[in-house]
Amino acid sequence: MQYVDSIERTQLRMPTKFQRGTATAEICEVIRREILTLDMEPGAPLDETTLSNRFNVSRSPIREVLSRLAAEGLVETVPNRGAIVAPIDLQNFSSFIEALDLQQRYATRLAARYRTAADLVRLNELADVYSAAVRDLDHFAILQSNYDFHKAIGEIGRNPYVSRHYSQLLSEARRLLHIHIRFLEATQREDKLADQHDDFIDAIETQDVAAADKVAHEHTFQFHDRFLKAMRYEADDAFSIDVAAGLASRKSLKIVG
């Protein structure tokens, strides 16, 4: 499989130690942020001892954190190596998009069918959080608020199986979205981050199932097309994707699609 993954592993940067007894949730949030923004490189080792020293805790909470992040698809366990940051598999990008399209369309159709007034209030609040993150160009906040918005759509559909599978795909998409954000920032096209969240809300509010299907499909392939543009961009080497710096070297990627 083709991965965004360097052959030579670089050591993870170790910030100042945390206070003893740092809450597991806080540790999880810090590591999640560093994985999603690619400060922790795909494929990098996640050594329990190193992390326990960094956060000034025993290895037990570190194991719990790694287990949580594995459930989100951000950490993998490799035989004879232990936990690593999950690699980004681009060879199967087309298959990923196909699955995302199907799940996103069905989840949005269900949301349009079953939404309540309270659901609409929640969606509008989450859309406002996303808009604020875009205005601030806060990469992590954009990733998290976009995830929260779409995850909420899955939950509004009231089918736990659809919601669970949709959330898994959304989680896997977050690092790809970060690469796209960096591309737009490098090419001074930040305005393109404004997306179709209002269109989702309109279709769900009016309970127009066909419109919900359409906007979800368009949204998926907007993401698909823009991500491939980010991968193909090579004007004057103004934008190179370097995993260790928070992006991924274009030469190491196999572009699919």
Backbone as CSV, one residue per row, in Angstrom:
resi,resn,N_x,N_y,N_z,CA_x,CA_y,CA_z,C_x,C_y,C_z
1,MET,0.845,-1.196,0.000,0.000,0.000,0.000,0.880,1.246,0.000
2,GLN,0.389,2.284,-0.656,1.146,3.521,-0.736,0.726,4.440,0.402
3,TYR,1.666,4.860,1.208,1.328,5.689,2.346,2.061,7.015,2.257
4,VAL,1.440,8.036,2.868,2.164,9.254,3.164,2.936,8.936,4.422
5,ASP,4.187,8.589,4.253,4.929,8.051,5.384,6.410,8.118,5.031
6,SER,7.234,8.752,5.839,8.652,8.861,5.526,9.377,7.584,5.897
7,ILE,10.458,7.293,5.153,11.253,6.100,5.435,12.065,6.316,6.709
8,GLU,12.659,7.495,6.818,13.419,7.818,8.016,12.476,8.475,9.017
9,ARG,12.321,7.865,10.185,11.437,8.414,11.200,12.127,9.543,11.946
10,THR,11.417,10.627,12.117,11.948,11.705,12.932,11.372,11.580,14.330
11,GLN,12.122,12.030,15.303,11.653,11.970,16.678,10.548,12.994,16.885
12,LEU,9.533,12.603,17.646,8.454,13.529,17.952,8.988,14.642,18.839
13,ARG,8.516,15.841,18.588,8.934,16.964,19.395,8.346,16.835,20.789
14,MET,9.146,17.092,21.799,8.703,16.926,23.169,8.592,18.296,23.840
15,PRO,7.391,18.859,23.956,7.221,20.136,24.621,7.480,20.014,26.117
16,THR,7.335,21.123,26.815,7.498,21.131,28.253,6.571,20.110,28.895
17,LYS,7.066,19.447,29.936,6.256,18.426,30.596,4.980,19.026,31.171
18,PHE,3.945,18.234,31.209,2.680,18.643,31.799,2.734,18.420,33.308
19,GLN,1.842,19.073,34.020,1.757,18.883,35.462,1.380,17.439,35.769
20,ARG,1.905,16.938,36.867,1.614,15.557,37.251,0.104,15.373,37.412
21,GLY,-0.406,14.261,36.893,-1.822,13.983,37.014,-2.667,14.639,35.944
22,THR,-2.008,15.114,34.878,-2.766,15.714,33.780,-3.889,14.775,33.353
23,ALA,-5.078,15.313,33.227,-6.253,14.495,32.935,-6.089,13.752,31.621
24,THR,-6.602,12.518,31.612,-6.529,11.698,30.404,-7.171,12.404,29.224
25,ALA,-8.300,13.055,29.458,-8.997,13.758,28.369,-8.126,14.856,27.778
26,GLU,-7.377,15.557,28.625,-6.513,16.634,28.141,-5.365,16.066,27.312
27,ILE,-4.774,14.974,27.790,-3.699,14.332,27.032,-4.219,13.875,25.679
28,CYS,-5.392,13.277,25.676,-5.995,12.796,24.431,-6.203,13.953,23.459
29,GLU,-6.663,15.086,23.972,-6.908,16.246,23.119,-5.610,16.773,22.513
30,VAL,-4.539,16.809,23.306,-3.252,17.301,22.809,-2.721,16.393,21.707
31,ILE,-2.726,15.090,21.951,-2.200,14.160,20.951,-3.084,14.147,19.711
32,ARG,-4.398,14.201,19.905,-5.306,14.253,18.754,-5.010,15.480,17.886
33,ARG,-4.840,16.618,18.529,-4.539,17.847,17.788,-3.250,17.693,16.981
34,GLU,-2.217,17.133,17.598,-0.925,17.013,16.928,-0.974,16.007,15.780
35,ILE,-1.803,14.982,15.917,-1.965,14.028,14.814,-2.738,14.665,13.666
36,LEU,-3.831,15.346,13.989,-4.684,15.921,12.946,-3.989,17.030,12.177
37,THR,-3.146,17.805,12.848,-2.435,18.891,12.174,-1.090,18.426,11.622
38,LEU,-0.833,17.125,11.707,0.366,16.489,11.170,1.644,16.938,11.862
39,ASP,1.526,17.539,13.067,2.724,17.792,13.863,3.334,16.466,14.298
40,MET,2.482,15.474,14.505,2.949,14.098,14.666,2.827,13.438,13.305
41,GLU,3.928,13.038,12.768,3.997,12.545,11.394,3.320,11.189,11.223
42,PRO,2.570,10.999,10.137,1.964,9.692,9.865,3.015,8.579,9.887
43,GLY,2.740,7.534,10.634,3.673,6.423,10.747,4.663,6.553,11.884
44,ALA,4.676,7.706,12.572,5.640,7.912,13.654,5.296,7.031,14.851
45,PRO,6.318,6.532,15.570,6.060,5.681,16.732,5.453,6.478,17.881
46,LEU,4.602,5.822,18.645,3.993,6.424,19.832,4.414,5.587,21.035
47,ASP,5.599,5.853,21.508,6.182,5.065,22.589,5.536,5.436,23.924
48,GLU,5.030,4.439,24.630,4.317,4.700,25.881,5.212,5.365,26.916
49,THR,6.458,4.916,27.024,7.362,5.487,28.021,7.665,6.944,27.706
50,THR,7.955,7.229,26.444,8.243,8.607,26.037,7.055,9.516,26.317
51,LEU,5.866,9.044,25.982,4.670,9.853,26.198,4.354,10.012,27.681
52,SER,4.567,8.958,28.470,4.297,9.073,29.908,5.255,10.071,30.553
53,ASN,6.505,10.115,30.086,7.459,11.104,30.591,7.063,12.513,30.160
54,ARG,6.630,12.634,28.939,6.236,13.949,28.424,5.075,14.534,29.226
55,PHE,4.076,13.696,29.503,2.874,14.190,30.173,2.910,14.000,31.690
56,ASN,4.016,13.427,32.174,4.212,13.279,33.614,3.108,12.433,34.254
57,VAL,2.805,11.324,33.592,1.790,10.393,34.094,2.335,8.973,33.962
58,SER,1.622,8.019,34.548,2.010,6.620,34.378,1.632,6.154,32.972
59,ARG,1.991,4.928,32.647,1.698,4.423,31.302,0.229,4.039,31.131
60,SER,-0.479,3.810,32.228,-1.888,3.391,32.120,-2.762,4.417,31.400
61,PRO,-2.726,5.707,31.786,-3.539,6.673,31.039,-3.091,6.842,29.597
62,ILE,-1.799,6.641,29.336,-1.315,6.723,27.956,-1.926,5.601,27.125
63,ARG,-1.986,4.403,27.701,-2.621,3.284,26.984,-4.086,3.593,26.692
64,GLU,-4.768,4.200,27.650,-6.179,4.547,27.452,-6.328,5.573,26.330
65,VAL,-5.445,6.561,26.313,-5.479,7.583,25.258,-5.249,6.954,23.892
66,LEU,-4.247,6.102,23.795,-3.945,5.468,22.510,-5.100,4.583,22.059
67,SER,-5.768,3.948,23.014,-6.929,3.126,22.674,-8.060,3.992,22.123
68,ARG,-8.289,5.144,22.741,-9.329,6.060,22.255,-9.019,6.537,20.840
69,LEU,-7.772,6.919,20.626,-7.393,7.447,19.318,-7.390,6.350,18.257
70,ALA,-7.118,5.119,18.666,-7.211,3.998,17.723,-8.659,3.815,17.278
71,ALA,-9.597,4.011,18.204,-11.016,3.893,17.861,-11.435,4.967,16.861
72,GLU,-10.710,6.093,16.847,-10.991,7.174,15.902,-10.253,6.978,14.575
73,GLY,-9.442,5.928,14.491,-8.686,5.688,13.267,-7.419,6.509,13.160
74,LEU,-6.981,7.119,14.265,-5.802,7.983,14.234,-4.540,7.270,14.703
75,VAL,-4.696,6.132,15.348,-3.562,5.351,15.859,-3.748,3.906,15.424
76,GLU,-2.637,3.253,15.094,-2.663,1.836,14.749,-1.629,1.101,15.590
77,THR,-1.869,-0.179,15.820,-0.901,-1.026,16.506,-0.291,-1.980,15.495
78,VAL,1.031,-1.958,15.410,1.755,-2.769,14.433,2.543,-3.846,15.177
79,PRO,2.448,-5.111,14.769,3.209,-6.174,15.429,4.700,-5.850,15.475
80,ASN,5.298,-6.065,16.626,6.730,-5.851,16.862,7.136,-4.382,16.845
81,ARG,6.181,-3.477,16.706,6.501,-2.052,16.732,5.681,-1.294,17.759
82,GLY,4.525,-1.795,18.086,3.652,-1.093,19.011,2.788,-0.064,18.303
83,ALA,2.381,0.950,19.051,1.473,1.961,18.508,2.222,2.951,17.619
84,ILE,1.573,3.329,16.522,2.108,4.357,15.626,0.963,5.286,15.227
85,VAL,1.323,6.482,14.771,0.329,7.360,14.163,-0.141,6.695,12.875
86,ALA,-1.436,6.576,12.700,-1.968,5.889,11.517,-1.448,6.539,10.241
87,PRO,-0.884,5.748,9.316,-0.457,6.301,8.030,-1.655,6.814,7.239
88,ILE,-1.395,7.683,6.291,-2.441,8.161,5.386,-2.316,7.389,4.088
89,ASP,-3.323,6.612,3.787,-3.313,5.758,2.600,-3.972,6.495,1.436
90,LEU,-3.161,6.907,0.469,-3.703,7.616,-0.690,-3.991,6.685,-1.858
91,GLN,-3.445,5.484,-1.833,-3.693,4.562,-2.933,-5.177,4.202,-3.001
92,ASN,-5.824,4.184,-1.837,-7.243,3.847,-1.782,-8.126,5.084,-1.646
93,PHE,-7.598,6.235,-2.059,-8.359,7.479,-1.915,-9.687,7.421,-2.659
94,SER,-9.685,6.881,-3.862,-10.930,6.803,-4.633,-11.965,5.932,-3.926
95,SER,-11.515,4.833,-3.330,-12.434,3.966,-2.586,-12.966,4.680,-1.348
96,PHE,-12.087,5.445,-0.710,-12.516,6.215,0.459,-13.600,7.220,0.073
97,ILE,-13.389,7.936,-1.034,-14.362,8.930,-1.481,-15.692,8.266,-1.826
98,GLU,-15.627,7.102,-2.450,-16.856,6.388,-2.797,-17.657,6.045,-1.542
99,ALA,-16.951,5.555,-0.524,-17.625,5.207,0.728,-18.162,6.452,1.425
100,LEU,-17.361,7.519,1.432,-17.802,8.763,2.061,-19.038,9.317,1.366
101,ASP,-19.048,9.262,0.048,-20.190,9.775,-0.709,-21.469,9.025,-0.337
102,LEU,-21.397,7.708,-0.312,-22.579,6.906,0.005,-23.079,7.176,1.424
103,GLN,-22.152,7.200,2.374,-22.551,7.408,3.767,-23.050,8.831,3.996
104,GLN,-22.382,9.798,3.385,-22.769,11.195,3.590,-24.159,11.470,3.008
105,ARG,-24.411,10.914,1.841,-25.722,11.118,1.219,-26.830,10.472,2.058
106,TYR,-26.610,9.241,2.483,-27.666,8.558,3.230,-27.879,9.200,4.598
107,ALA,-26.778,9.577,5.260,-26.897,10.218,6.570,-27.664,11.532,6.467
108,THR,-27.401,12.291,5.407,-28.076,13.579,5.240,-29.541,13.391,4.866
109,ARG,-29.826,12.372,4.076,-31.224,12.055,3.750,-32.011,11.701,5.025
110,LEU,-31.416,10.889,5.874,-32.088,10.523,7.122,-32.293,11.741,8.018
111,ALA,-31.286,12.619,8.054,-31.405,13.827,8.872,-32.560,14.696,8.390
112,ALA,-32.702,14.824,7.066,-33.808,15.611,6.513,-35.156,14.989,6.879
113,ARG,-35.186,13.697,6.957,-36.448,13.002,7.236,-36.851,13.099,8.708
114,TYR,-35.866,13.024,9.610,-36.194,12.865,11.026,-35.835,14.059,11.907
115,ARG,-35.347,15.123,11.341,-34.876,16.240,12.170,-36.019,16.829,13.002
116,THR,-35.622,17.437,14.134,-36.566,18.153,14.984,-36.156,19.618,15.031
117,ALA,-36.969,20.443,15.643,-36.627,21.859,15.795,-35.344,22.013,16.604
118,ALA,-35.192,21.194,17.629,-33.976,21.251,18.448,-32.746,20.872,17.628
119,ASP,-32.898,19.925,16.724,-31.786,19.533,15.853,-31.328,20.708,14.993
120,LEU,-32.276,21.484,14.495,-31.934,22.631,13.649,-31.175,23.690,14.438
121,VAL,-31.577,23.908,15.673,-30.853,24.852,16.529,-29.416,24.385,16.710
122,ARG,-29.251,23.111,16.978,-27.910,22.538,17.170,-27.064,22.686,15.916
123,LEU,-27.620,22.386,14.748,-26.858,22.495,13.501,-26.439,23.927,13.224
124,ASN,-27.329,24.871,13.463,-26.986,26.276,13.233,-25.884,26.743,14.176
125,GLU,-25.920,26.282,15.406,-24.865,26.629,16.360,-23.520,26.067,15.908
126,LEU,-23.518,24.826,15.448,-22.276,24.200,14.983,-21.762,24.873,13.717
127,ALA,-22.669,25.303,12.843,-22.260,26.018,11.631,-21.618,27.351,11.992
128,ASP,-22.123,28.011,13.024,-21.538,29.280,13.473,-20.130,29.070,14.023
129,VAL,-19.935,27.979,14.737,-18.600,27.667,15.270,-17.619,27.457,14.119
130,TYR,-18.048,26.729,13.097,-17.197,26.504,11.925,-16.862,27.830,11.247
131,SER,-17.841,28.691,11.059,-17.613,29.975,10.394,-16.604,30.821,11.165
132,ALA,-16.688,30.796,12.492,-15.738,31.541,13.315,-14.328,30.983,13.159
133,ALA,-14.214,29.664,13.087,-12.901,29.035,12.904,-12.294,29.419,11.564
134,VAL,-13.126,29.486,10.523,-12.648,29.880,9.197,-12.180,31.329,9.217
135,ARG,-12.936,32.200,9.872,-12.540,33.609,9.958,-11.183,33.755,10.630
136,ASP,-10.955,32.953,11.673,-9.692,33.021,12.408,-8.577,32.232,11.731
137,LEU,-8.923,31.456,10.713,-8.004,30.546,10.037,-7.275,29.667,11.060
138,ASP,-8.054,29.171,12.010,-7.559,28.262,13.041,-7.710,26.842,12.502
139,HIS,-6.605,26.257,12.068,-6.662,24.977,11.371,-7.336,23.888,12.195
140,PHE,-6.905,23.731,13.431,-7.475,22.658,14.238,-8.953,22.903,14.500
141,ALA,-9.319,24.152,14.770,-10.728,24.473,15.017,-11.574,24.212,13.776
142,ILE,-11.018,24.473,12.596,-11.735,24.176,11.353,-11.971,22.676,11.233
143,LEU,-10.919,21.900,11.463,-11.040,20.446,11.365,-12.081,19.914,12.345
144,GLN,-11.995,20.388,13.594,-12.878,19.854,14.624,-14.322,20.303,14.427
145,SER,-14.521,21.575,14.076,-15.892,22.075,13.922,-16.562,21.494,12.683
146,ASN,-15.787,21.257,11.631,-16.347,20.606,10.448,-16.764,19.168,10.783
147,TYR,-15.907,18.478,11.522,-16.226,17.117,11.964,-17.481,17.106,12.837
148,ASP,-17.552,18.037,13.788,-18.694,18.086,14.701,-19.999,18.347,13.952
149,PHE,-19.950,19.225,12.945,-21.150,19.553,12.178,-21.679,18.320,11.444
150,HIS,-20.795,17.649,10.728,-21.240,16.495,9.946,-21.587,15.302,10.837
151,LYS,-20.865,15.156,11.938,-21.192,14.081,12.887,-22.600,14.292,13.442
152,ALA,-22.951,15.549,13.704,-24.289,15.860,14.207,-25.356,15.475,13.190
153,ILE,-25.075,15.697,11.908,-26.024,15.292,10.866,-26.261,13.786,10.937
154,GLY,-25.182,13.033,11.114,-25.320,11.587,11.236,-26.173,11.187,12.424
155,GLU,-26.016,11.897,13.533,-26.782,11.575,14.743,-28.253,11.958,14.602
156,ILE,-28.522,13.040,13.869,-29.902,13.493,13.684,-30.724,12.451,12.924
157,GLY,-30.068,11.673,12.072,-30.762,10.638,11.315,-31.282,9.491,12.158
158,ARG,-30.790,9.415,13.411,-31.303,8.442,14.382,-31.166,6.987,13.946
159,ASN,-30.091,6.714,13.227,-29.730,5.334,12.903,-28.301,5.139,13.394
160,PRO,-28.109,4.468,14.527,-26.775,4.377,15.121,-25.746,3.683,14.232
161,TYR,-26.179,2.790,13.369,-25.238,2.098,12.484,-24.712,3.053,11.416
162,VAL,-25.607,3.806,10.817,-25.195,4.801,9.820,-24.320,5.861,10.476
163,SER,-24.745,6.334,11.640,-24.001,7.375,12.345,-22.585,6.924,12.680
164,ARG,-22.438,5.699,13.156,-21.123,5.191,13.543,-20.188,5.083,12.345
165,HIS,-20.667,4.523,11.253,-19.811,4.364,10.078,-19.482,5.713,9.437
166,TYR,-20.451,6.610,9.419,-20.226,7.948,8.877,-19.186,8.690,9.711
167,SER,-19.278,8.593,11.031,-18.320,9.262,11.912,-16.905,8.748,11.690
168,GLN,-16.772,7.450,11.452,-15.456,6.872,11.200,-14.833,7.459,9.939
169,LEU,-15.622,7.592,8.889,-15.120,8.173,7.645,-14.775,9.645,7.829
170,LEU,-15.604,10.364,8.570,-15.325,11.775,8.836,-14.017,11.936,9.596
171,SER,-13.782,11.036,10.540,-12.546,11.093,11.316,-11.333,10.885,10.420
172,GLU,-11.421,9.922,9.521,-10.308,9.652,8.611,-10.069,10.813,7.652
173,ALA,-11.109,11.584,7.364,-10.983,12.684,6.403,-10.284,13.899,6.990
174,ARG,-10.155,13.973,8.308,-9.689,15.217,8.926,-8.266,15.594,8.530
175,ARG,-7.369,14.626,8.462,-5.994,14.977,8.089,-5.900,15.364,6.617
176,LEU,-6.727,14.747,5.776,-6.758,15.139,4.367,-7.264,16.570,4.236
177,LEU,-8.242,16.924,5.058,-8.756,18.289,5.039,-7.678,19.271,5.476
178,HIS,-6.842,18.870,6.423,-5.760,19.759,6.870,-4.796,20.057,5.724
179,ILE,-4.451,19.039,4.942,-3.577,19.255,3.785,-4.221,20.250,2.832
180,HIS,-5.524,20.112,2.634,-6.251,21.022,1.753,-6.226,22.449,2.301
181,ILE,-6.398,22.605,3.605,-6.373,23.933,4.218,-5.013,24.589,4.017
182,ARG,-3.940,23.818,4.219,-2.600,24.371,4.032,-2.367,24.801,2.592
183,PHE,-2.908,24.048,1.659,-2.811,24.399,0.239,-3.518,25.725,-0.031
184,LEU,-4.734,25.878,0.473,-5.475,27.120,0.249,-4.767,28.301,0.891
185,GLU,-4.187,28.085,2.059,-3.464,29.157,2.738,-2.223,29.551,1.949
186,ALA,-1.489,28.549,1.450,-0.265,28.818,0.699,-0.542,29.541,-0.609
187,THR,-1.688,29.287,-1.199,-2.038,29.898,-2.488,-2.984,31.085,-2.323
188,GLN,-3.144,31.524,-1.069,-3.969,32.697,-0.749,-5.395,32.548,-1.279
189,ARG,-5.956,31.372,-1.055,-7.335,31.103,-1.468,-8.187,30.701,-0.262
190,GLU,-7.913,31.345,0.870,-8.613,30.965,2.094,-10.124,31.117,1.979
191,ASP,-10.570,32.005,1.073,-12.011,32.211,0.919,-12.727,30.928,0.482
192,LYS,-11.979,29.995,-0.121,-12.583,28.744,-0.584,-12.984,27.832,0.577
193,LEU,-12.562,28.186,1.794,-12.934,27.367,2.942,-14.416,27.509,3.278
194,ALA,-15.004,28.624,2.848,-16.453,28.765,3.026,-17.114,27.664,2.208
195,ASP,-17.959,26.889,2.837,-18.499,25.732,2.127,-20.014,25.687,2.181
196,GLN,-20.564,24.500,2.069,-21.996,24.334,1.849,-22.787,24.020,3.116
197,HIS,-22.289,24.380,4.269,-23.005,24.036,5.492,-24.411,24.635,5.517
198,ASP,-24.548,25.864,5.022,-25.884,26.470,4.978,-26.816,25.684,4.061
199,ASP,-26.258,25.138,2.975,-27.076,24.338,2.057,-27.559,23.054,2.731
200,PHE,-26.679,22.456,3.544,-27.089,21.277,4.312,-28.262,21.631,5.224
201,ILE,-28.116,22.743,5.933,-29.151,23.137,6.890,-30.472,23.426,6.182
202,ASP,-30.402,24.114,5.047,-31.630,24.434,4.302,-32.373,23.163,3.880
203,ALA,-31.628,22.196,3.345,-32.260,20.955,2.884,-32.841,20.164,4.042
204,ILE,-32.120,20.148,5.154,-32.601,19.411,6.322,-33.800,20.124,6.948
205,GLU,-33.743,21.445,7.009,-34.850,22.205,7.606,-36.147,22.021,6.820
206,THR,-36.052,22.069,5.495,-37.255,21.926,4.659,-37.660,20.475,4.467
207,GLN,-36.846,19.579,5.012,-37.086,18.131,4.901,-37.204,17.691,3.441
208,ASP,-36.361,18.319,2.625,-36.287,17.987,1.197,-35.223,16.905,1.029
209,VAL,-35.649,15.669,1.017,-34.715,14.540,0.985,-33.880,14.541,-0.287
210,ALA,-34.488,14.868,-1.422,-33.747,14.896,-2.686,-32.681,15.981,-2.665
211,ALA,-33.022,17.155,-2.124,-32.045,18.243,-2.029,-30.924,17.878,-1.065
212,ALA,-31.266,17.181,0.012,-30.258,16.739,0.973,-29.265,15.792,0.312
213,ASP,-29.777,14.871,-0.483,-28.924,13.933,-1.215,-27.995,14.687,-2.164
214,LYS,-28.537,15.670,-2.849,-27.769,16.420,-3.848,-26.645,17.228,-3.202
215,VAL,-26.953,17.942,-2.127,-25.926,18.774,-1.505,-24.837,17.911,-0.877
216,ALA,-25.218,16.757,-0.329,-24.227,15.857,0.262,-23.288,15.303,-0.804
217,HIS,-23.846,14.924,-1.940,-23.034,14.412,-3.048,-22.085,15.488,-3.566
218,GLU,-22.594,16.695,-3.764,-21.755,17.788,-4.256,-20.648,18.121,-3.262
219,HIS,-20.971,18.049,-1.984,-19.998,18.361,-0.941,-18.844,17.363,-0.956
220,THR,-19.170,16.095,-1.110,-18.138,15.062,-1.156,-17.184,15.298,-2.312
221,PHE,-17.711,15.591,-3.470,-16.834,15.719,-4.634,-16.172,17.083,-4.735
222,GLN,-16.699,18.063,-4.015,-15.960,19.309,-3.845,-14.685,19.022,-3.054
223,PHE,-14.829,18.246,-1.982,-13.673,17.842,-1.184,-12.700,17.025,-2.028
224,HIS,-13.206,16.068,-2.789,-12.393,15.221,-3.663,-11.586,16.063,-4.645
225,ASP,-12.254,16.959,-5.355,-11.591,17.736,-6.403,-10.559,18.691,-5.824
226,ARG,-10.891,19.334,-4.727,-9.954,20.293,-4.145,-8.744,19.595,-3.541
227,PHE,-8.951,18.418,-2.974,-7.811,17.698,-2.419,-6.844,17.293,-3.521
228,LEU,-7.358,16.810,-4.649,-6.483,16.428,-5.753,-5.762,17.639,-6.328
229,LYS,-6.420,18.795,-6.350,-5.746,20.011,-6.801,-4.588,20.352,-5.872
230,ALA,-4.798,20.163,-4.581,-3.725,20.413,-3.623,-2.542,19.497,-3.886
231,MET,-2.818,18.242,-4.213,-1.756,17.287,-4.466,-1.007,17.585,-5.766
232,ARG,-1.692,18.168,-6.724,-1.085,18.394,-8.037,-0.430,19.761,-8.166
233,TYR,-0.596,20.580,-7.168,-0.070,21.938,-7.247,1.460,21.922,-7.164
234,GLU,2.129,22.580,-8.076,3.596,22.571,-8.070,4.159,23.820,-8.739
235,ALA,3.521,24.939,-8.548,3.979,26.176,-9.181,5.152,26.769,-8.414
236,ASP,6.323,26.797,-9.040,7.531,27.415,-8.482,7.910,26.859,-7.115
237,ASP,7.492,25.625,-6.861,7.766,25.006,-5.559,7.268,25.861,-4.402
238,ALA,6.248,26.692,-4.668,5.722,27.558,-3.617,5.033,26.747,-2.535
239,PHE,4.574,25.583,-2.915,3.871,24.733,-1.945,4.390,23.323,-2.074
240,SER,5.103,22.855,-1.060,5.516,21.457,-1.039,4.958,20.847,0.229
241,ILE,4.509,19.633,0.126,3.921,18.974,1.280,5.011,18.191,1.975
242,ASP,5.350,18.580,3.169,6.416,17.940,3.919,5.832,17.392,5.215
243,VAL,5.742,16.084,5.310,5.076,15.462,6.450,5.669,15.935,7.764
244,ALA,6.986,15.966,7.868,7.613,16.302,9.137,7.278,17.721,9.572
245,ALA,6.990,18.612,8.608,6.679,19.999,8.925,5.190,20.246,9.046
246,GLY,4.406,19.216,8.820,2.971,19.385,8.925,2.260,19.179,7.613
247,LEU,2.996,18.804,6.573,2.396,18.488,5.285,3.037,17.207,4.763
248,ALA,2.940,16.951,3.455,3.469,15.707,2.908,4.128,15.939,1.563
249,SER,5.356,15.421,1.315,6.067,15.693,0.075,5.323,15.142,-1.124
250,ARG,5.037,16.005,-2.053,4.257,15.593,-3.216,4.925,14.427,-3.934
251,LYS,6.251,14.397,-3.945,6.957,13.333,-4.649,6.722,11.970,-3.998
252,SER,6.331,11.968,-2.733,6.133,10.687,-2.047,4.704,10.186,-2.160
253,LEU,3.867,10.937,-2.875,2.460,10.579,-2.964,2.136,9.943,-4.296
254,LYS,1.274,8.968,-4.254,0.712,8.418,-5.475,-0.678,9.004,-5.622
255,ILE,-0.864,9.871,-6.610,-2.135,10.548,-6.779,-3.116,9.617,-7.460
256,VAL,-4.293,9.514,-6.882,-5.323,8.625,-7.398,-6.488,9.461,-7.887
257,GLY,-7.065,9.087,-9.019,-8.246,9.803,-9.495,-7.945,10.603,-10.735
